[in-house]
């Protein structure tokens, strides 16, 4: 188990880098003429660095990219002291095709056309502020679902999100040890930092999560925007977090527990069916280590992650670890922190919309008194690990790092003042949520606490302490919501 000390070490290191370095990104190295035009010189090394050693660093014997610079084992691409730049050049034809896909998603879906096919780039450069590298064999595609539809419908200058793939042309190809990177920035995150700080906090707690920093994107010579720069949850991710020994990276990876992402031809339908069919915590415990599950759920709850598994949403992965069983992995943490009120419940967080149908294992475990007690203990342990002062220091540091890039982003659907206010609101939330989590744990253990809505249920047992009609024992109504705080919606009713 990690401790809050790691937060302090990283903050101190980043402050030192900020004091010694130049905050501005020098884009002059990436004009297409003076950049390092690096091509592979040995077939099959797959890293595009020209040295044939497969590490992607461009200098045989220099292993900086193989030595993570943070305590979470993240690839150098995602180091917190970097604000890297991707500069993409697309042909007029491919750029027009991407725009057509972006603006006509519903029409393409109705016609049965692929929603986000890959497109070749004419060239792409990566600049980490130390060197500019031309990366060969790259394809690019759009990404997103609801965030894609929202920006097209609502914004005057909507913003695309992308996946940059190094392995689609040559399956063995990697760049700096990864197959793909994601450039993610939904319009709802006015801070540009929810994913970065949310994933960092989850990793700091000791739970498996993606690595992330921020990155700038240029398309055909024009600055396109600032993004969360994300590690892809794929085979390399599994190897990074679990290793390769004894084939522990060879399990089935399921997006939302339903879409297979590894072992497409050999995965076990029987295993995943048994997981979703488990009828008791004891039965589920034969398939998944429940103490590990409690830690992941508690990590999400502490933020909270309003669109994640602990909220009954589809943004998670299940990995069927060959030795340990099913493990939860969070994803799409762009609704973390102040997207929900700081006082939202940690056991049965009530939402304004129905849950996605993935919550049955969670509700079954949390409704069991023994496991509920262990969940409270896990929440307490997570609360002890996270120091809001240290979180706020990282937030301020990263906000300074991205300030100019955020202000210059031509596709942000909010003002610079809105961005600054969102940073302040997120900082306030860190302290408010931490205080609330501590109060919630104490209330659960003592059985004493306030009852804001005066419905007879104290706040830590009431999934919505702002509504007198919602509390344990309340009568369910046909509203697609959990009125009696048991994790189930409209149970026992025949609703239209």
C-alpha positions in Angstrom: 0.0 0.0 0.0 1.3 3.5 -0.9 1.2 6.5 1.3 0.7 10.2 0.8 4.4 10.7 0.9 4.6 9.8 -2.7 2.4 12.8 -3.5 4.8 15.1 -1.8 7.8 13.7 -3.6 6.2 14.1 -7.0 5.0 17.6 -6.3 8.5 18.6 -5.1 10.1 17.2 -8.2 7.7 18.9 -10.5 8.2 22.2 -8.8 11.9 21.8 -9.3 11.4 21.2 -13.0 9.1 24.2 -13.3 11.6 26.4 -11.6 14.5 25.3 -13.8 12.7 24.9 -17.2 11.0 27.0 -19.8 7.2 26.7 -19.5 6.7 27.5 -23.2 6.8 24.8 -25.8 9.3 25.5 -28.6 7.4 24.6 -31.7 10.1 25.8 -34.1 11.7 22.3 -34.0 8.5 20.9 -35.6 8.2 22.8 -38.8 8.8 19.8 -40.9 12.2 20.9 -42.1 14.4 21.2 -39.1 12.8 18.3 -37.1 14.5 15.0 -36.8 13.2 12.8 -39.7 13.6 9.5 -38.0 12.9 6.3 -39.9 13.5 2.7 -38.9 16.8 1.3 -40.2 16.1 -2.3 -39.2 13.0 -4.1 -40.3 10.9 -5.4 -37.4 12.3 -3.2 -34.6 9.0 -1.4 -34.8 9.9 1.7 -32.8 10.6 4.2 -35.6 13.7 5.6 -33.9 16.3 4.5 -36.5 18.6 2.6 -34.2 17.2 -0.8 -34.5 17.0 -1.5 -30.8 13.2 -1.3 -30.5 13.1 1.2 -27.6 12.0 4.2 -29.6 14.6 6.6 -28.2 16.6 7.2 -31.3 20.0 6.6 -29.7 21.2 3.1 -29.4 22.1 2.5 -25.8 20.2 5.5 -24.4 17.4 3.9 -22.4 15.7 7.0 -21.0 12.3 5.9 -22.4 12.6 2.5 -20.7 13.0 4.1 -17.3 9.8 5.6 -15.9 10.3 9.0 -14.3 7.3 8.7 -11.9 6.5 6.2 -9.2 3.6 4.7 -11.0 5.7 3.0 -13.8 4.3 5.2 -16.5 6.0 5.5 -19.9 8.0 8.6 -20.5 5.3 9.8 -23.0 3.1 10.5 -20.0 5.6 12.1 -17.6 4.1 14.9 -15.6 6.9 17.4 -16.4 6.1 17.2 -20.1 3.6 19.1 -22.2 4.3 17.2 -25.5 3.2 18.3 -29.0 1.9 16.2 -31.8 2.0 17.7 -35.2 0.0 15.9 -37.8 0.0 16.5 -41.6 -3.0 15.1 -43.5 -3.8 15.2 -47.2 -6.8 17.3 -48.2 -8.7 14.1 -49.0 -8.1 12.5 -45.6 -8.8 15.7 -43.6 -12.1 16.1 -45.6 -13.0 12.5 -44.8 -12.4 13.0 -41.1 -14.5 16.1 -41.1 -17.3 14.3 -42.9 -17.2 11.5 -40.3 -17.2 14.0 -37.5 -20.2 16.1 -38.6 -22.3 13.2 -40.0 -22.0 10.5 -37.4 -25.8 9.8 -37.2 -26.1 9.6 -41.0 -23.2 7.2 -41.3 -24.5 5.1 -38.5 -27.9 4.9 -40.2 -26.2 3.8 -43.5 -24.2 1.2 -41.7 -20.9 2.9 -42.4 -17.9 2.7 -40.0 -18.1 5.6 -37.5 -14.4 6.1 -36.9 -12.2 4.4 -39.5 -8.4 4.9 -39.5 -6.8 7.4 -41.9 -3.2 7.6 -43.0 -1.1 10.7 -42.1 1.3 12.2 -44.5 3.7 12.7 -41.6 3.5 13.1 -37.8 6.0 14.6 -35.4 6.2 14.1 -31.7 8.1 16.8 -29.6 8.6 16.4 -25.9 10.5 19.7 -25.6 13.8 17.8 -25.7 13.8 16.5 -29.3 11.5 16.3 -32.3 10.9 12.9 -33.8 9.2 12.0 -37.0 7.1 8.8 -36.4 6.5 6.5 -39.4 3.7 4.1 -40.0 1.0 6.1 -38.1 -2.8 6.1 -38.6 -5.3 8.4 -36.9 -9.0 8.2 -36.2 -11.8 9.9 -34.3 -12.9 8.8 -30.9 -15.8 9.5 -28.5 -19.5 8.8 -28.2 -21.8 11.2 -26.2 -19.0 13.8 -26.1 -18.7 13.7 -29.9 -22.4 14.2 -30.3 -22.5 17.0 -27.8 -19.8 19.1 -29.3 -21.2 18.8 -32.8 -24.7 19.8 -31.6 -23.8 22.5 -29.2 -20.5 24.2 -30.2 -19.8 26.8 -32.9 -16.4 25.4 -33.5 -16.7 21.7 -32.3 -13.6 19.8 -31.2 -12.6 16.4 -32.5 -11.0 13.8 -30.2 -8.5 11.3 -31.6 -6.7 8.0 -31.3 -3.2 8.0 -32.8 -2.2 4.4 -33.7 1.4 3.1 -34.3 0.5 -0.6 -34.7 -2.4 -0.6 -37.3 -0.1 -0.8 -40.3 2.6 -3.0 -38.7 1.1 -4.9 -35.7 4.5 -5.1 -34.1 5.2 -1.4 -34.3 5.4 0.7 -31.1 6.3 4.2 -30.3 8.0 4.7 -26.9 6.7 1.4 -25.9 3.0 2.0 -26.7 0.6 0.9 -29.5 -1.7 3.9 -29.3 -2.3 7.1 -27.5 -5.6 8.9 -27.0 -6.2 12.6 -27.3 -9.3 13.1 -25.2 -11.1 16.4 -24.2 -14.9 16.4 -23.9 -16.5 19.8 -23.7 -17.7 19.2 -20.1 -14.2 19.4 -18.7 -13.4 23.1 -18.5 -10.3 22.4 -16.4 -8.6 20.2 -19.0 -7.3 18.3 -16.0 -10.0 16.0 -14.6 -8.7 12.9 -16.2 -5.1 13.7 -15.4 -5.6 14.3 -11.7 -8.3 11.7 -11.4 -6.2 8.9 -12.9 -3.1 10.1 -10.9 -5.1 10.0 -7.7 -6.4 6.5 -8.4 -2.9 5.2 -9.2 -1.6 6.9 -6.0 -4.2 5.1 -4.0 -2.7 1.9 -5.3 -5.3 1.0 -7.9 -4.6 0.1 -11.5 -5.3 3.0 -13.9 -4.1 4.7 -17.1 -1.2 7.1 -17.2 -2.0 10.6 -18.5 -0.6 14.1 -18.9 -1.7 16.8 -21.3 -0.6 17.4 -24.9 -1.0 20.0 -27.7 -2.1 19.0 -31.2 -1.4 20.7 -34.5 -3.1 19.7 -37.7 -1.7 20.8 -41.0 0.4 23.5 -39.4 -2.4 25.0 -37.3 -2.8 24.7 -33.5 -5.9 22.6 -33.1 -6.2 22.3 -29.3 -5.2 21.0 -25.9 -6.0 17.5 -24.8 -5.7 15.0 -22.0 -3.0 12.7 -23.4 -3.9 9.1 -22.4 -2.4 5.7 -22.3 -4.6 3.2 -24.1 -6.0 0.3 -22.1 -4.6 -2.6 -24.2 -2.0 -5.4 -24.2 0.9 -3.0 -23.4 -1.1 -1.6 -20.5 -1.7 -5.0 -19.1 2.0 -5.8 -19.3 2.9 -2.5 -17.6 0.6 -3.0 -14.7 0.7 -6.8 -14.2 4.0 -7.9 -15.9 4.5 -10.8 -18.3 5.8 -13.6 -16.0 3.6 -16.7 -16.0 1.5 -15.2 -18.8 -0.4 -12.9 -16.4 -1.0 -10.5 -19.3 -2.8 -13.2 -21.4 -6.2 -12.9 -19.7 -9.4 -11.6 -21.3 -9.9 -7.8 -21.3 -13.5 -6.7 -21.5 -14.7 -3.2 -22.0 -17.7 -2.6 -19.8 -17.6 -6.3 -19.1 -19.3 -6.9 -22.5 -16.9 -6.1 -25.4 -13.8 -8.3 -25.7 -10.6 -6.3 -26.4 -8.0 -9.1 -26.2 -8.0 -12.8 -27.1 -10.8 -12.1 -29.6 -10.6 -15.6 -31.0 -9.9 -17.5 -27.8 -11.7 -15.7 -24.9 -13.9 -17.5 -22.5 -17.6 -16.6 -22.8 -18.3 -19.0 -20.0 -16.2 -17.1 -17.5 -17.8 -13.7 -18.3 -21.3 -15.2 -18.2 -20.5 -16.7 -14.8 -19.3 -13.4 -13.6 -22.5 -11.6 -14.6 -24.7 -14.5 -13.3 -23.2 -14.6 -9.8 -26.1 -14.6 -7.4 -24.3 -14.0 -4.1 -21.1 -12.3 -2.8 -19.7 -15.8 -2.1 -20.3 -16.9 -5.6 -18.8 -13.7 -7.0 -15.8 -14.1 -4.7 -14.9 -17.4 -6.5 -14.5 -15.3 -9.7 -13.2 -11.9 -8.5 -11.0 -10.9 -5.5 -13.6 -8.8 -3.7 -11.1 -6.9 -1.5 -9.5 -5.7 -4.7 -12.9 -4.7 -6.0 -13.6 -2.7 -2.9 -10.4 -0.8 -3.4 -11.3 0.2 -6.9 -14.8 1.1 -6.0 -13.6 3.2 -3.0 -11.0 5.0 -5.2 -13.8 6.0 -7.6 -16.1 7.0 -4.8 -13.5 9.2 -3.2 -13.2 11.4 -6.2 -16.1 10.8 -7.1 -16.0 9.4 -10.7 -19.5 10.3 -11.8 -19.6 8.3 -15.0 -17.7 5.2 -13.8 -18.6 1.7 -12.5 -19.2 2.8 -8.9 -22.0 5.1 -10.3 -23.4 2.2 -12.3 -22.0 3.5 -15.6 -20.3 1.8 -18.5 -16.9 3.5 -18.2 -14.8 0.6 -16.9 -12.9 -2.5 -18.0 -12.9 -6.0 -16.5 -9.6 -7.9 -16.8 -9.8 -11.7 -16.2 -6.4 -12.0 -14.6 -5.2 -15.6 -15.0 -4.2 -15.9 -11.4 -6.4 -13.5 -9.6 -9.7 -13.4 -11.5 -11.8 -10.4 -12.6 -10.3 -7.0 -11.8 -12.0 -3.7 -12.3 -10.1 -0.9 -14.2 -11.5 2.6 -14.4 -11.7 4.6 -17.6 -13.0 7.9 -19.0 -12.5 9.8 -15.7 -13.5 13.2 -17.3 -16.5 13.5 -14.9 -14.4 13.2 -11.8 -14.3 15.6 -8.9 -16.8 18.5 -9.0 -18.9 17.2 -11.8 -21.0 15.8 -9.0 -21.7 17.5 -5.7 -19.0 16.9 -3.0 -21.7 15.4 -0.7 -22.9 12.7 -3.0 -23.2 9.4 -1.2 -20.3 6.9 -1.2 -22.4 3.7 -1.1 -25.3 4.3 -3.4 -24.6 7.6 -5.3 -27.9 8.8 -6.6 -27.9 10.0 -10.2 -30.3 12.1 -12.3 -30.5 9.3 -14.8 -30.9 5.5 -14.7 -27.8 3.3 -14.2 -26.5 1.5 -17.2 -27.3 -2.0 -16.0 -23.8 -3.0 -14.9 -24.3 -2.4 -11.2 -25.7 -5.8 -10.0 -22.4 -7.2 -8.7 -21.7 -3.9 -6.8 -25.1 -3.6 -5.3 -25.1 -7.3 -4.3 -21.8 -6.9 -2.4 -22.6 -3.5 -0.8 -26.0 -4.7 0.4 -24.2 -7.5 2.3 -23.6 -6.3 5.9 -20.2 -7.9 6.2 -18.9 -6.6 2.9 -20.4 -3.2 3.5 -18.4 -3.0 6.7 -15.3 -3.9 4.8 -16.1 -1.3 2.2 -16.4 1.4 4.9 -12.9 0.3 6.1 -11.6 0.6 2.6 -13.0 4.0 2.1 -11.3 5.0 5.4 -8.0 3.7 4.2 -8.3 5.6 0.9 -9.3 8.7 2.8 -6.1 8.4 4.8 -3.9 8.1 1.7 -5.2 11.2 -0.1 -4.1 14.6 1.1 -6.1 17.5 -0.5 -3.2 19.9 0.0 -1.0 17.7 -2.1 -3.8 17.2 -4.7 -4.2 21.0 -4.8 -0.5 21.5 -5.3 -0.5 19.2 -8.3 -3.6 20.9 -9.7 -2.0 24.4 -9.4 1.2 23.2 -10.9 -0.5 21.5 -13.9 -2.9 24.5 -14.3 0.2 26.7 -14.7 1.8 24.3 -17.1 -1.2 24.3 -19.5 -2.4 27.9 -19.0 -1.1 29.3 -22.3 -2.2 26.3 -24.3 -5.7 26.4 -22.8 -6.0 30.1 -23.5 -4.9 29.6 -27.1 -7.1 26.6 -27.8 -9.3 27.6 -30.8 -11.9 24.9 -30.1 -12.6 25.4 -26.4 -16.3 26.1 -25.9 -15.8 28.3 -22.9 -13.9 31.4 -22.0 -10.5 31.7 -20.3 -12.4 33.1 -17.3 -14.6 30.0 -17.3 -11.5 27.8 -17.3 -9.9 29.7 -14.4 -13.2 29.5 -12.4 -13.4 25.7 -13.1 -9.9 25.3 -11.7 -10.9 27.1 -8.6 -14.1 25.1 -8.2 -12.1 21.8 -8.6 -9.6 23.0 -6.0 -12.5 23.8 -3.6 -14.0 20.4 -4.3 -10.8 18.5 -3.2 -11.1 19.8 0.3 -14.9 19.6 0.6 -15.0 16.0 -0.7 -12.2 15.0 1.6 -14.0 16.4 4.6 -17.2 14.8 3.6 -15.6 11.4 3.1 -14.2 11.6 6.6 -17.6 12.5 8.1 -19.3 9.8 6.1 -17.0 7.1 7.5 -17.4 8.4 11.1 -21.2 8.5 10.6 -21.3 4.9 9.3 -19.2 3.6 12.2 -21.0 5.6 15.0 -24.5 5.5 13.6 -24.8 9.2 14.4 -25.0 12.1 12.0 -27.2 14.9 10.6 -30.4 14.4 8.6 -30.7 17.4 6.3 -34.0 16.4 4.7 -35.6 15.2 8.0 -36.8 12.0 6.6 -35.6 9.9 9.5 -32.4 8.6 7.8 -29.1 10.2 8.7 -27.0 11.3 5.8 -24.6 8.4 5.6 -27.4 5.9 5.2 -29.5 8.2 2.9 -28.5 8.1 -0.8 -30.1 11.5 -1.3 -30.1 13.5 1.9 -31.7 16.4 0.0 -35.0 14.6 -0.7 -37.4 13.4 2.0 -38.9 10.9 -0.4 -35.6 9.1 -0.9 -34.2 7.0 2.0 -33.9 3.4 3.1 -37.4 1.9 3.2 -39.0 4.5 0.9 -41.7 3.4 -1.5 -40.3 2.9 -5.0 -42.0 4.9 -7.8 -41.7 4.6 -11.6 -39.0 7.1 -12.1 -36.0 5.0 -13.2 -34.2 6.0 -10.0 -33.3 4.3 -6.7 -35.8 5.6 -4.1 -35.1 3.2 -1.3 -31.3 3.3 -1.4 -30.6 -0.3 -2.2 -28.9 0.1 -5.6 -32.0 -1.1 -7.5 -34.4 1.0 -9.5 -38.2 0.6 -9.7 -38.0 -2.9 -8.3 -41.2 -4.7 -7.8 -43.1 -2.3 -10.1 -44.6 -2.6 -13.5 -43.7 0.6 -15.1 -44.7 1.9 -18.6 
